[in-house]
Amino acid sequence: MDNDITRLQKMIDESNNIVFFGGAGVSTESGVPDFRSADGLYSQKFKYSPEYMLSHTCFKRNTTDFFDFYRQKILFKGILPNKAHLKLAEMEEKGKLKAIVTQNIDGLHQAAGSKTVYELHGSIARNYCVNCSKFYDMEYIQESTGIPYCQVCGGIVKPDVVLYEEGLDSVTIDNSIRAIARADMLIIAGTSLTVYPAAGLVNYFRGKYLVLINRDPTPKDNSADLVIREKVGEVLGQIKL
């Protein structure tokens, strides 16, 4: 891997408008399980399929089941940013990294200190009453039982995450496209690039260096300038700024 790190270091040194596009593989080193690996969430057995349990239909029709699943499998206590999150925050601080576009909902990029983070699928850190829009933090959902209700109006408190059957936020999409289109280097990491429309955003990149850091092959491997099949944190942790 030493030669790959040397090449990646050179590309980063030559770039001043880097955008990072990440998926579940960025957070697995923090102990957050992914979805599509052999031992991921989608390989486990539940009352309903994970796709249904995380759908808008389930939220509306089987609300108690939705929250039981959400607390058990989506909310994680005590997780901390790993070397990937910390290095990206350092890259932003140094002026190299201009934006992070993430499919993750765990909030670890912000916990590491990153400021410009476009969360395509929302965040577990934000929760809102569906009636009056009062904000609630993650702890409110964790500490409640059954269906969490608003203390002001009694409405259901919904996590600010994009469920199946729901559309992505248009402002977040626009900001992500703008950042990727302006980048001189795009680092794609920890994602299979199979979840759309999020995966399609990388097609707006027109810059100099395209780098893939992912354990398994992706549809973009053949067009990348560098492909590294290692853990994201182990790779980025070796970069010097």
Backbone as CSV, one residue per row, in Angstrom:
resi,resn,N_x,N_y,N_z,CA_x,CA_y,CA_z,C_x,C_y,C_z
1,MET,0.822,-1.211,0.000,0.000,0.000,0.000,0.856,1.260,0.000
2,ASP,2.158,1.137,0.307,3.027,2.311,0.410,3.032,3.131,-0.870
3,ASN,3.087,2.457,-2.023,3.097,3.182,-3.285,1.798,3.937,-3.513
4,ASP,0.681,3.318,-3.131,-0.623,3.984,-3.262,-0.680,5.231,-2.376
5,ILE,-0.175,5.123,-1.156,-0.179,6.261,-0.239,0.686,7.389,-0.801
6,THR,1.822,7.036,-1.373,2.702,8.044,-1.970,1.988,8.781,-3.098
7,ARG,1.283,8.033,-3.953,0.543,8.654,-5.064,-0.592,9.529,-4.542
8,LEU,-1.316,9.032,-3.530,-2.409,9.805,-2.951,-1.879,11.080,-2.311
9,GLN,-0.774,10.974,-1.603,-0.169,12.150,-0.979,0.171,13.213,-2.025
10,LYS,0.732,12.785,-3.131,1.099,13.718,-4.202,-0.132,14.410,-4.776
11,MET,-1.189,13.649,-4.995,-2.426,14.229,-5.532,-3.002,15.255,-4.573
12,ILE,-3.000,14.944,-3.291,-3.537,15.874,-2.292,-2.665,17.122,-2.215
13,ASP,-1.359,16.945,-2.267,-0.444,18.090,-2.234,-0.688,19.041,-3.395
14,GLU,-1.075,18.499,-4.553,-1.264,19.299,-5.761,-2.674,19.897,-5.861
15,SER,-3.545,19.540,-4.938,-4.948,19.962,-5.020,-5.292,20.961,-3.915
16,ASN,-6.182,21.886,-4.240,-6.601,22.898,-3.267,-8.106,23.047,-3.168
17,ASN,-8.839,22.198,-3.878,-10.304,22.218,-3.816,-10.793,20.772,-3.830
18,ILE,-10.561,20.096,-2.719,-10.880,18.672,-2.599,-12.283,18.499,-2.021
19,VAL,-13.024,17.563,-2.586,-14.328,17.173,-2.035,-14.268,15.687,-1.714
20,PHE,-14.823,15.324,-0.576,-14.869,13.930,-0.131,-16.305,13.444,-0.202
21,PHE,-16.514,12.320,-0.899,-17.841,11.703,-0.992,-17.761,10.348,-0.294
22,GLY,-18.497,10.190,0.807,-18.350,8.977,1.610,-19.638,8.247,1.894
23,GLY,-19.488,6.962,2.214,-20.609,6.106,2.589,-20.336,5.362,3.873
24,ALA,-21.063,4.275,4.073,-21.039,3.547,5.344,-19.650,3.058,5.734
25,GLY,-18.810,2.731,4.729,-17.479,2.227,5.029,-16.588,3.213,5.745
26,VAL,-16.945,4.478,5.735,-16.162,5.487,6.456,-16.342,5.332,7.963
27,SER,-17.510,4.865,8.382,-17.815,4.797,9.812,-17.680,3.406,10.423
28,THR,-17.430,2.389,9.596,-17.316,1.033,10.164,-16.142,0.919,11.132
29,GLU,-15.093,1.701,10.905,-13.949,1.668,11.820,-14.266,2.325,13.163
30,SER,-15.403,3.005,13.238,-15.878,3.557,14.512,-16.830,2.606,15.218
31,GLY,-17.108,1.457,14.581,-18.016,0.482,15.172,-19.441,0.571,14.682
32,VAL,-19.688,1.414,13.671,-21.027,1.515,13.097,-21.144,0.469,11.995
33,PRO,-22.052,-0.492,12.103,-22.173,-1.525,11.061,-22.682,-0.947,9.760
34,ASP,-22.230,-1.531,8.634,-22.740,-1.071,7.348,-24.031,-1.813,7.015
35,PHE,-24.505,-1.633,5.794,-25.795,-2.194,5.413,-25.665,-3.422,4.523
36,ARG,-24.735,-3.371,3.552,-24.774,-4.343,2.464,-23.671,-5.401,2.482
37,SER,-22.798,-5.398,3.478,-21.767,-6.429,3.549,-22.380,-7.748,4.002
38,ALA,-21.558,-8.801,4.027,-22.054,-10.144,4.378,-22.660,-10.183,5.769
39,ASP,-22.127,-9.368,6.683,-22.666,-9.338,8.043,-23.351,-8.007,8.340
40,GLY,-23.725,-7.305,7.289,-24.369,-6.012,7.444,-25.830,-6.121,7.836
41,LEU,-26.453,-4.964,7.991,-27.830,-4.886,8.476,-28.790,-5.651,7.586
42,TYR,-28.580,-5.587,6.267,-29.513,-6.219,5.344,-29.399,-7.744,5.335
43,SER,-28.358,-8.294,5.962,-28.195,-9.746,6.024,-28.820,-10.341,7.277
44,GLN,-29.304,-9.495,8.183,-29.877,-9.966,9.435,-31.379,-10.219,9.288
45,LYS,-31.913,-10.988,10.223,-33.322,-11.367,10.165,-34.134,-10.559,11.179
46,PHE,-35.218,-9.975,10.696,-36.084,-9.175,11.548,-37.545,-9.524,11.264
47,LYS,-38.450,-8.889,12.014,-39.882,-9.119,11.827,-40.292,-8.779,10.402
48,TYR,-39.769,-7.656,9.903,-39.958,-7.255,8.510,-38.576,-7.021,7.902
49,SER,-38.517,-6.829,6.602,-37.233,-6.547,5.968,-36.709,-5.186,6.441
50,PRO,-35.380,-5.012,6.498,-34.834,-3.709,6.900,-35.323,-2.575,6.005
51,GLU,-35.495,-2.865,4.692,-35.988,-1.841,3.783,-37.377,-1.352,4.201
52,TYR,-38.226,-2.295,4.637,-39.553,-1.890,5.090,-39.473,-1.175,6.438
53,MET,-38.647,-1.700,7.338,-38.543,-1.114,8.680,-38.056,0.331,8.632
54,LEU,-37.306,0.668,7.578,-36.793,2.027,7.428,-37.535,2.789,6.331
55,SER,-38.769,2.435,6.103,-39.568,3.082,5.066,-40.565,4.065,5.667
56,HIS,-41.021,4.981,4.835,-42.052,5.927,5.256,-43.354,5.192,5.576
57,THR,-43.634,4.142,4.827,-44.844,3.351,5.073,-44.822,2.735,6.460
58,CYS,-43.678,2.172,6.848,-43.567,1.577,8.184,-43.719,2.638,9.265
59,PHE,-43.110,3.789,9.042,-43.228,4.886,10.004,-44.692,5.279,10.209
60,LYS,-45.473,5.250,9.143,-46.868,5.660,9.238,-47.780,4.543,9.747
61,ARG,-47.534,3.299,9.293,-48.460,2.200,9.585,-48.054,1.340,10.772
62,ASN,-46.767,1.163,10.977,-46.256,0.329,12.063,-45.269,1.146,12.891
63,THR,-45.761,2.248,13.428,-44.885,3.245,14.050,-44.112,2.686,15.235
64,THR,-44.743,1.893,16.057,-44.041,1.313,17.209,-42.908,0.398,16.748
65,ASP,-43.188,-0.449,15.753,-42.142,-1.326,15.206,-41.005,-0.505,14.610
66,PHE,-41.347,0.591,13.936,-40.331,1.456,13.343,-39.371,1.963,14.414
67,PHE,-39.901,2.495,15.497,-39.039,3.068,16.530,-38.274,2.009,17.306
68,ASP,-38.867,0.846,17.494,-38.126,-0.243,18.156,-36.907,-0.623,17.324
69,PHE,-37.086,-0.753,16.015,-35.993,-1.085,15.103,-34.977,0.053,15.054
70,TYR,-35.474,1.259,14.966,-34.607,2.437,14.856,-33.693,2.564,16.075
71,ARG,-34.252,2.393,17.263,-33.432,2.506,18.474,-32.408,1.374,18.554
72,GLN,-32.813,0.185,18.146,-31.953,-0.989,18.283,-30.837,-1.031,17.248
73,LYS,-31.142,-0.619,16.009,-30.206,-0.850,14.909,-29.617,0.416,14.282
74,ILE,-30.215,1.560,14.532,-29.727,2.777,13.889,-29.059,3.724,14.880
75,LEU,-29.583,3.832,16.078,-28.971,4.691,17.088,-27.853,3.942,17.803
76,PHE,-26.686,4.566,17.885,-25.535,3.925,18.518,-24.973,4.850,19.588
77,LYS,-24.764,4.288,20.780,-24.212,5.067,21.881,-22.697,4.888,21.939
78,GLY,-22.015,5.962,22.258,-20.588,5.884,22.526,-19.689,5.771,21.314
79,ILE,-20.203,5.977,20.106,-19.340,5.897,18.931,-18.551,7.201,18.789
80,LEU,-17.315,7.078,18.330,-16.428,8.225,18.213,-15.848,8.302,16.804
81,PRO,-15.464,9.488,16.359,-14.840,9.617,15.042,-13.560,8.783,14.963
82,ASN,-13.289,8.226,13.781,-12.055,7.462,13.585,-11.035,8.300,12.813
83,LYS,-9.950,7.671,12.402,-8.861,8.396,11.744,-9.307,9.073,10.453
84,ALA,-10.264,8.489,9.755,-10.762,9.101,8.526,-11.477,10.415,8.829
85,HIS,-12.402,10.396,9.788,-13.131,11.612,10.153,-12.169,12.707,10.626
86,LEU,-11.209,12.330,11.443,-10.283,13.307,12.010,-9.377,13.912,10.942
87,LYS,-8.907,13.081,10.006,-8.035,13.594,8.946,-8.799,14.531,8.024
88,LEU,-10.050,14.206,7.720,-10.853,15.074,6.861,-11.100,16.432,7.526
89,ALA,-11.332,16.419,8.833,-11.495,17.683,9.556,-10.208,18.497,9.510
90,GLU,-9.075,17.827,9.616,-7.781,18.513,9.524,-7.555,19.077,8.126
91,MET,-7.947,18.308,7.105,-7.809,18.780,5.724,-8.650,20.028,5.481
92,GLU,-9.831,20.079,6.068,-10.672,21.264,5.938,-10.039,22.450,6.655
93,GLU,-9.521,22.210,7.847,-8.891,23.271,8.623,-7.688,23.870,7.890
94,LYS,-6.967,23.023,7.162,-5.785,23.459,6.421,-6.148,24.119,5.091
95,GLY,-7.433,24.115,4.732,-7.875,24.747,3.509,-7.843,23.862,2.278
96,LYS,-7.514,22.602,2.457,-7.443,21.671,1.330,-8.822,21.146,0.942
97,LEU,-9.587,20.746,1.939,-10.899,20.132,1.723,-11.984,21.197,1.813
98,LYS,-12.820,21.276,0.779,-13.859,22.305,0.746,-15.217,21.790,1.199
99,ALA,-15.457,20.496,1.064,-16.776,19.966,1.451,-16.724,18.455,1.607
100,ILE,-17.591,17.963,2.470,-17.846,16.530,2.607,-19.284,16.282,2.183
101,VAL,-19.468,15.341,1.280,-20.804,14.890,0.889,-20.942,13.470,1.414
102,THR,-21.855,13.247,2.335,-21.931,11.941,2.980,-23.309,11.315,2.870
103,GLN,-23.306,9.995,2.712,-24.540,9.227,2.753,-24.856,8.769,4.180
104,ASN,-23.937,9.013,5.109,-24.101,8.553,6.483,-24.976,9.510,7.291
105,ILE,-25.588,8.981,8.329,-26.489,9.769,9.168,-25.995,9.839,10.614
106,ASP,-24.748,9.414,10.855,-24.257,9.262,12.225,-23.678,10.527,12.848
107,GLY,-23.446,11.573,12.067,-22.936,12.827,12.612,-21.478,12.810,13.026
108,LEU,-20.723,11.785,12.639,-19.337,11.665,13.085,-18.406,12.688,12.422
109,HIS,-18.736,13.133,11.224,-17.903,14.164,10.599,-17.942,15.453,11.424
110,GLN,-19.126,15.844,11.847,-19.246,17.053,12.668,-18.591,16.848,14.029
111,ALA,-18.726,15.642,14.580,-18.103,15.354,15.869,-16.584,15.464,15.795
112,ALA,-16.029,15.198,14.605,-14.583,15.294,14.412,-14.132,16.732,14.190
113,GLY,-15.074,17.624,13.902,-14.733,19.023,13.703,-14.983,19.565,12.317
114,SER,-15.479,18.750,11.403,-15.762,19.228,10.054,-16.943,20.200,10.079
115,LYS,-16.854,21.242,9.245,-17.877,22.290,9.223,-18.810,22.183,8.014
116,THR,-18.238,21.998,6.827,-19.057,21.950,5.613,-19.364,20.504,5.269
117,VAL,-20.488,20.017,5.759,-20.897,18.621,5.579,-22.302,18.595,5.009
118,TYR,-22.443,18.007,3.842,-23.752,17.863,3.211,-24.245,16.435,3.445
119,GLU,-25.252,16.305,4.292,-25.773,14.995,4.694,-26.944,14.623,3.791
120,LEU,-26.669,13.798,2.798,-27.679,13.455,1.799,-28.879,12.746,2.400
121,HIS,-28.637,11.942,3.429,-29.714,11.136,4.006,-30.125,11.596,5.400
122,GLY,-29.742,12.827,5.756,-30.150,13.373,7.040,-29.218,12.995,8.174
123,SER,-29.721,13.127,9.407,-28.878,12.868,10.579,-29.710,12.389,11.760
124,ILE,-29.167,11.429,12.481,-29.832,10.940,13.692,-29.782,11.980,14.811
125,ALA,-28.937,12.993,14.651,-28.808,14.016,15.688,-29.987,14.983,15.709
126,ARG,-30.761,14.993,14.626,-31.883,15.933,14.513,-33.207,15.174,14.469
127,ASN,-34.165,15.651,15.232,-35.493,15.045,15.277,-36.521,16.165,15.435
128,TYR,-37.655,16.042,14.745,-38.633,17.115,14.747,-40.044,16.575,14.937
129,CYS,-40.855,17.347,15.625,-42.274,17.032,15.727,-42.921,17.215,14.359
130,VAL,-43.686,16.231,13.928,-44.310,16.304,12.603,-45.426,17.343,12.554
131,ASN,-45.886,17.815,13.725,-46.960,18.808,13.761,-46.440,20.235,13.922
132,CYS,-45.630,20.471,14.942,-45.209,21.850,15.251,-43.739,22.119,14.937
133,SER,-43.015,21.085,14.513,-41.604,21.209,14.100,-40.643,21.505,15.251
134,LYS,-41.061,21.333,16.486,-40.141,21.522,17.607,-38.986,20.526,17.489
135,PHE,-37.765,21.016,17.733,-36.564,20.194,17.614,-36.342,19.346,18.874
136,TYR,-35.868,18.117,18.663,-35.458,17.237,19.754,-34.127,16.592,19.385
137,ASP,-33.268,16.387,20.384,-31.970,15.783,20.108,-32.072,14.256,20.098
138,MET,-30.947,13.619,19.790,-30.925,12.169,19.685,-31.249,11.495,21.018
139,GLU,-30.793,12.102,22.107,-31.030,11.511,23.421,-32.518,11.409,23.742
140,TYR,-33.301,12.330,23.243,-34.742,12.287,23.499,-35.349,11.017,22.905
141,ILE,-34.897,10.646,21.706,-35.391,9.421,21.075,-34.862,8.198,21.809
142,GLN,-33.580,8.220,22.156,-32.971,7.082,22.831,-33.636,6.785,24.170
143,GLU,-33.953,7.829,24.908,-34.467,7.655,26.274,-35.982,7.455,26.331
144,SER,-36.653,7.662,25.216,-38.098,7.438,25.197,-38.383,5.955,24.950
145,THR,-39.597,5.555,25.184,-40.024,4.186,24.895,-41.253,4.243,23.998
146,GLY,-41.399,3.212,23.174,-42.530,3.222,22.249,-42.394,4.361,21.255
147,ILE,-43.495,5.045,20.993,-43.499,6.164,20.056,-43.172,7.455,20.808
148,PRO,-42.139,8.210,20.394,-41.814,9.475,21.073,-42.778,10.584,20.649
149,TYR,-43.340,11.259,21.621,-44.305,12.325,21.331,-43.761,13.688,21.754
150,CYS,-44.208,14.699,21.059,-43.792,16.064,21.336,-44.332,16.531,22.687
151,GLN,-43.478,17.189,23.463,-43.890,17.684,24.773,-44.751,18.935,24.679
152,VAL,-44.778,19.552,23.491,-45.543,20.786,23.314,-46.949,20.511,22.783
153,CYS,-47.021,19.729,21.660,-48.328,19.555,21.015,-48.796,18.100,20.967
154,GLY,-47.939,17.166,21.363,-48.339,15.766,21.369,-48.159,15.050,20.046
155,GLY,-47.567,15.728,19.054,-47.313,15.090,17.767,-46.169,14.087,17.855
156,ILE,-46.046,13.233,16.856,-44.961,12.257,16.816,-43.657,12.965,16.464
157,VAL,-42.606,12.615,17.168,-41.280,13.169,16.883,-40.578,12.237,15.896
158,LYS,-40.295,12.748,14.711,-39.710,11.941,13.632,-38.219,12.259,13.464
159,PRO,-37.389,11.239,13.328,-35.971,11.477,13.029,-35.816,12.203,11.691
160,ASP,-34.869,13.122,11.631,-34.615,13.863,10.399,-33.680,13.059,9.501
161,VAL,-34.124,11.856,9.150,-33.388,10.986,8.235,-34.297,10.670,7.050
162,VAL,-33.688,10.466,5.902,-34.457,10.168,4.693,-34.803,8.685,4.677
163,LEU,-36.071,8.379,4.800,-36.529,7.006,4.787,-36.768,6.549,3.352
164,TYR,-36.852,5.238,3.158,-37.264,4.727,1.856,-38.629,5.316,1.505
165,GLU,-38.809,5.658,0.249,-40.024,6.281,-0.293,-40.034,7.799,-0.095
166,GLU,-39.016,8.348,0.551,-38.922,9.790,0.727,-37.836,10.361,-0.199
167,GLY,-38.004,11.584,-0.628,-37.031,12.219,-1.498,-35.922,12.905,-0.714
168,LEU,-34.789,13.120,-1.382,-33.685,13.838,-0.766,-33.987,15.333,-0.735
169,ASP,-33.360,16.021,0.196,-33.537,17.457,0.331,-32.901,18.171,-0.866
170,SER,-33.667,19.026,-1.545,-33.197,19.649,-2.780,-32.036,20.614,-2.540
171,VAL,-32.045,21.317,-1.417,-30.951,22.249,-1.118,-29.651,21.493,-0.897
172,THR,-29.725,20.391,-0.171,-28.538,19.564,0.061,-28.001,19.007,-1.246
173,ILE,-28.898,18.574,-2.117,-28.491,18.063,-3.431,-27.793,19.155,-4.233
174,ASP,-28.381,20.327,-4.282,-27.805,21.428,-5.054,-26.422,21.808,-4.529
175,ASN,-26.284,21.899,-3.212,-24.987,22.239,-2.622,-23.940,21.176,-2.922
176,SER,-24.353,19.918,-2.892,-23.439,18.811,-3.161,-22.961,18.839,-4.604
177,ILE,-23.892,19.040,-5.524,-23.545,19.107,-6.946,-22.588,20.267,-7.208
178,ARG,-22.871,21.393,-6.610,-22.027,22.575,-6.813,-20.615,22.321,-6.307
179,ALA,-20.491,21.714,-5.149,-19.169,21.440,-4.582,-18.396,20.442,-5.432
180,ILE,-19.059,19.367,-5.864,-18.398,18.335,-6.667,-17.979,18.889,-8.025
181,ALA,-18.836,19.693,-8.634,-18.543,20.244,-9.957,-17.360,21.206,-9.930
182,ARG,-17.134,21.857,-8.791,-16.043,22.834,-8.674,-14.737,22.205,-8.212
183,ALA,-14.779,20.973,-7.745,-13.607,20.343,-7.134,-12.515,20.039,-8.150
184,ASP,-11.256,20.176,-7.709,-10.149,19.724,-8.550,-9.726,18.301,-8.194
185,MET,-10.242,17.788,-7.073,-9.985,16.397,-6.668,-11.198,15.874,-5.927
186,LEU,-11.636,14.676,-6.285,-12.757,14.021,-5.619,-12.282,12.692,-5.048
187,ILE,-12.437,12.548,-3.741,-12.113,11.296,-3.069,-13.423,10.603,-2.721
188,ILE,-13.648,9.436,-3.306,-14.838,8.635,-3.016,-14.411,7.476,-2.126
189,ALA,-15.062,7.303,-0.987,-14.587,6.288,-0.044,-15.729,5.627,0.717
190,GLY,-15.565,4.341,0.958,-16.495,3.615,1.812,-17.890,3.499,1.269
191,THR,-18.034,3.456,-0.062,-19.367,3.352,-0.646,-19.326,2.476,-1.888
192,SER,-20.380,1.702,-2.078,-20.484,0.821,-3.242,-20.945,1.571,-4.486
193,LEU,-21.389,2.825,-4.308,-21.922,3.643,-5.405,-23.087,2.952,-6.118
194,THR,-23.933,2.311,-5.328,-25.103,1.638,-5.890,-26.420,2.233,-5.395
195,VAL,-26.363,3.178,-4.459,-27.575,3.787,-3.911,-27.827,5.111,-4.626
196,TYR,-28.924,5.155,-5.367,-29.271,6.364,-6.115,-30.476,7.046,-5.474
197,PRO,-30.583,8.368,-5.624,-29.802,9.227,-6.523,-28.458,9.688,-5.993
198,ALA,-28.122,9.364,-4.741,-26.890,9.881,-4.152,-25.659,9.533,-4.991
199,ALA,-25.542,8.276,-5.420,-24.356,7.845,-6.150,-24.175,8.595,-7.464
200,GLY,-25.263,9.050,-8.046,-25.181,9.753,-9.319,-24.524,11.117,-9.219
201,LEU,-24.394,11.659,-8.015,-23.814,12.988,-7.856,-22.341,13.031,-8.259
202,VAL,-21.631,11.914,-8.135,-20.204,11.914,-8.464,-19.982,12.132,-9.960
203,ASN,-21.013,11.948,-10.769,-20.876,12.149,-12.216,-20.701,13.615,-12.589
204,TYR,-20.924,14.513,-11.636,-20.731,15.938,-11.907,-19.269,16.357,-11.782
205,PHE,-18.407,15.455,-11.350,-16.993,15.795,-11.178,-16.294,15.943,-12.527
206,ARG,-15.575,17.045,-12.680,-14.828,17.314,-13.911,-13.382,17.702,-13.605
207,GLY,-12.933,17.451,-12.395,-11.612,17.887,-11.970,-10.486,16.976,-12.419
208,LYS,-9.325,17.152,-11.793,-8.101,16.485,-12.231,-7.954,15.074,-11.687
209,TYR,-8.197,14.885,-10.390,-7.926,13.594,-9.746,-9.193,12.971,-9.162
210,LEU,-9.472,11.740,-9.568,-10.561,10.954,-8.993,-9.956,9.755,-8.275
211,VAL,-10.210,9.652,-6.974,-9.626,8.587,-6.148,-10.740,7.761,-5.522
212,LEU,-10.601,6.440,-5.573,-11.540,5.508,-4.944,-10.841,4.762,-3.821
213,ILE,-11.392,4.840,-2.613,-10.894,4.057,-1.477,-12.055,3.205,-1.001
214,ASN,-12.048,1.940,-1.343,-13.182,1.086,-1.011,-12.747,-0.379,-1.017
215,ARG,-13.301,-1.145,-0.115,-12.925,-2.551,0.012,-13.315,-3.368,-1.217
216,ASP,-14.466,-3.053,-1.795,-14.976,-3.819,-2.934,-15.002,-2.950,-4.188
217,PRO,-15.080,-3.559,-5.367,-15.140,-2.807,-6.621,-16.383,-1.920,-6.683
218,THR,-16.267,-0.816,-7.437,-17.394,0.089,-7.653,-17.525,0.373,-9.148
219,PRO,-18.656,0.892,-9.575,-18.842,1.204,-11.006,-17.885,2.278,-11.525
220,LYS,-17.221,3.015,-10.623,-16.337,4.101,-11.033,-14.859,3.708,-11.056
221,ASP,-14.546,2.470,-10.716,-13.139,2.070,-10.615,-12.368,2.304,-11.911
222,ASN,-12.963,1.974,-13.024,-12.257,2.053,-14.308,-11.933,3.485,-14.726
223,SER,-12.676,4.448,-14.211,-12.424,5.841,-14.571,-11.618,6.588,-13.508
224,ALA,-11.214,5.897,-12.448,-10.468,6.540,-11.363,-8.978,6.627,-11.689
225,ASP,-8.339,7.662,-11.169,-6.895,7.812,-11.311,-6.148,6.940,-10.309
226,LEU,-6.817,6.599,-9.211,-6.207,5.762,-8.178,-7.300,5.004,-7.450
227,VAL,-7.119,3.694,-7.305,-8.052,2.849,-6.555,-7.278,2.152,-5.443
228,ILE,-7.732,2.308,-4.212,-7.077,1.690,-3.057,-8.079,0.800,-2.343
229,ARG,-7.764,-0.482,-2.201,-8.667,-1.436,-1.559,-8.254,-1.675,-0.103
230,GLU,-8.351,-0.657,0.691,-8.007,-0.733,2.107,-9.041,0.039,2.917
231,LYS,-8.953,-0.057,4.240,-9.855,0.685,5.103,-9.578,2.182,4.971
232,VAL,-10.647,2.956,4.977,-10.525,4.390,4.732,-9.659,5.073,5.783
233,GLY,-9.881,4.737,7.045,-9.118,5.364,8.118,-7.639,5.035,8.067
234,GLU,-7.334,3.807,7.709,-5.930,3.391,7.613,-5.224,4.139,6.497
235,VAL,-5.943,4.428,5.420,-5.358,5.154,4.286,-5.189,6.623,4.619
236,LEU,-6.282,7.297,4.983,-6.224,8.726,5.224,-5.364,9.077,6.447
237,GLY,-5.292,8.162,7.386,-4.483,8.404,8.581,-3.003,8.563,8.281
238,GLN,-2.569,8.123,7.104,-1.153,8.216,6.745,-0.817,9.485,5.951
239,ILE,-1.829,10.269,5.638,-1.613,11.485,4.853,-1.051,12.591,5.758
240,LYS,-0.036,13.291,5.260,0.594,14.388,5.986,0.147,15.720,5.384
241,LEU,-0.168,16.671,6.245,-0.631,17.989,5.796,0.292,19.074,6.309
